[in-house]
Amino acid sequence: DAGVIQSPRHEVTEMGQEVTLRCKPISGHDYLFWYRQTMMRGLELLIYFNNNVPIDDSGMPEDRFSAKMPNASFSTLKIQPSEPRDSAVYFCASSTTRPRSTDTQYFGPGTRLTVL
Amino acid sequence: AQSVTQLDSQVPVFEEAPVELRCNYSSSVSVYLFWYVQYPNQGLQLLLKYLSGSTLVKGINGFEAEFNKSQTSFHLRKPSVHISDTAEYFCAVTPAGGTSYGKLTFGQGTILTVHP
């Protein structure tokens, strides 16, 4: 299995621009998570999906952030407009409860976002 | 809600010495506990997890952890470290069932640096 795939690996953009981060979870996994990692705040859960449905988005910082999961094999995290304080590493992770729960989240390599 | 406290932000140690990375948690419900490792510029990788049963859990790369319910701790240990163990280590918890199942709460991380 290729593992969780994230793209792009690095993104540099200017303040005010729209940024879209992409994630392909492990095939067959029914949970998908988006995290943000910064030096100041550590690892924060932004949002997670179960069977493509958002379950908890309480970690999404503000309305500038949105996430979608149109199908079981693809998710996006969008920031519009971006701000310098959004600079961070964004991780996607997936897990499964089928055929029985493994409770293990598998992380992608992350997208390092820099907003100038 | 759950919270995780990793008591040491940095732990320097010499090669072949033993190491303990400390983790305490707080929760009003039963939890599952995890240790993840993050090597530089990579995503997180599961080291070990406690779901139920024996309180001593063995993981990959010679690491083990002990769940202590009375002290709400889940400390990570290795009897003899290698240079390659240099990384950041994260303790995490998730509710054992319920509507928040699958939602990981991470500690702030402990940077383990192994010196020759």
Interface residues (C-beta under 8 A of the other chain):
Chain A: V4 Y31 F33 G42 L43 L45 Y48 N50 D56 F91 A93 S95 T97 D103 T104 Q105 Y106 F107 G108 P109 G110
Chain B: Y32 F34 Y36 Q42 G43 L44 Q45 L46 K49 L51 F90 T94 S100 G102 K103 L104 T105 F106 G107 Q108 G109
